[in-house]
Amino acid sequence: MPGMICAVLLCFAASVPAALLIHRKLRQRAQIASLKFDSAQGIKEESFVPIGGIEQWISIRGENRHNPVLLVLHGGPGSCYSIFTPHLRPWEKHFTLVQWDQRGAGRTFTRMGSRGSGEMSMKQLTSDTIEVAEYLRAHLHQDRILLLASSIGSTFGLQAAQIRPGLFYAYIGTDQNVGMVRGREQSHRQLLDRLRAHGMVEGARTVERIGADATNWTSRDFTAVTQWTMKSDPPSFRRTMKLLKDAVWYAPGWTLRDIRAFVKGMHFSLEQLLPEVVRYDAWARGTRFNLPIFLFQGENDLLTLTADAQAYFGDLEAPTKRMELIGDAGHFAMFLQPELFLEKLLAYARPLADMHTAEVASDQ
């Protein structure tokens, strides 16, 4: 999540007018009411689970516990997607939806802190993903689950799917991050052109000074480039900022302390993972997979470029693969267009789980 949002939220959390706090509380109550459902087959669980040697927060929600399990890997680094639970409420009719606050993020970071978060690396996050998937299979009595990975989460999500394909019906990538190594000079020039076209002189100077080689960036440089990349598309920037600020500020059950920990966790995770993030190259990790691969990408994604995701998809080898563009969306496509994204999931991903269930039933 862009650093500017962190600054805005910290400002709110530091000194908030009483009227704004009352409005926030009312909105939170409305959000909580919208999340309620009554179903004999439903499941609503929130708990800390031992994963990778530390306690990590996992939420499981769905109107029918026999529905396919959909595990969401959030991005960031350190930006938990449990804040978007209200946006995905309609999904819970069709999937058992699992939100997991990874180490260094959200409620997991609130409980464990920087000292208790253990090793922060792509390898460890991949291992954690596999362990969470195994926990969900056993806990929910499912043979396999669906893996939906976004942004930074899509880097180690791909690795988990490659290492343990038998855990998953399919890998579904969105805001697909294929790395910052290839095509950096071109994307750097394109960003500068957009900034100059919009008269954003300060942004152009900042991005030009930082340079195209991300391996030389500090965390402050990374955040600045992210900010100006978003600002270089003003309509999308305004829409995305509203989405993110509202999601955090009105997150059901969140206190101001939770918001401070959320921001602190993002800073911590970025500092820890930045050296690996800027050197990640999806092609170098391999393009052959032994499970179905779907990429549902926002057609206007400027943070994890749609053109790069398309190039990577073209080189993928998988039993089944399909790429769909989500119209009128950039980064955070599944939250900007949740209904359209759900249509894609129901058309291409859920049938794989239904087919497996039917085959198991016929064998019994």
C-alpha angles and dihedrals in degrees: 000000000000117000093234090068089052089055094048093049093047089051090052093046093049098056121003125177113241093239091055091050091052091049089049092052092051092049091049091052090051090050091050091050091051091055096057121108134166115215130145088215095043129113130208116172135157120178147134112257127192104250124163093351097306136077112264128187119242129180121198119190134166142131092233121032089204092065118104114280115243114196114198119209109201128216133223109087087267098000106131117208095209084098087070095057092114091054091056097044093114089056090065090073090065105027141032095242119212123196115189124189101214123219107290093026142093120323091353090061091043090058101036103031124197094299094050098044094089123202114003109201140120089250092054093046089051090051091047090052092054091047092050090050091051091048092052093049092053097038096047097033095239126147093214140354138213117252118212113184129184135196111317088005089062091064097062090027089065089050093051090050091049095048098042109021091158090070093064139057087207145338114242116192126193129173077018110207112207095170144274098256104082123063095004095138092053095045089046091054092046091052091050090049092052093048093049092046089057093045093247095151096165091051093049091050092048095048092044091051093049092050135208099279103093092188087075095050126113120214087260090055091049091051093046093051090047091051095049092043089058093043091052088076101048100187093048091043093056092047094047094046091054091048093052099040093048092046093055100035094049099033107146112257095002119138127203086258089058090053092051090050090047091056093042091050092054092052091047094048093047092051091050099043103033097096090056096038095057092048098045116123117180093199091056090055091057136269101225119098133178097212137056114285125204126181116195103183132178106248092225101041109150098171097056098021116234091215090057092049089050091051091051092046090054090059096046121113115202139142087252128006134174136169123202127183118222108222123228092015139102126176114355089034094163091058097039091049106020095156094051091044090052090053089057092049092051094045099048114010108037094052089065091060093043091051091052092049091051092049092051091049092051091052093054 
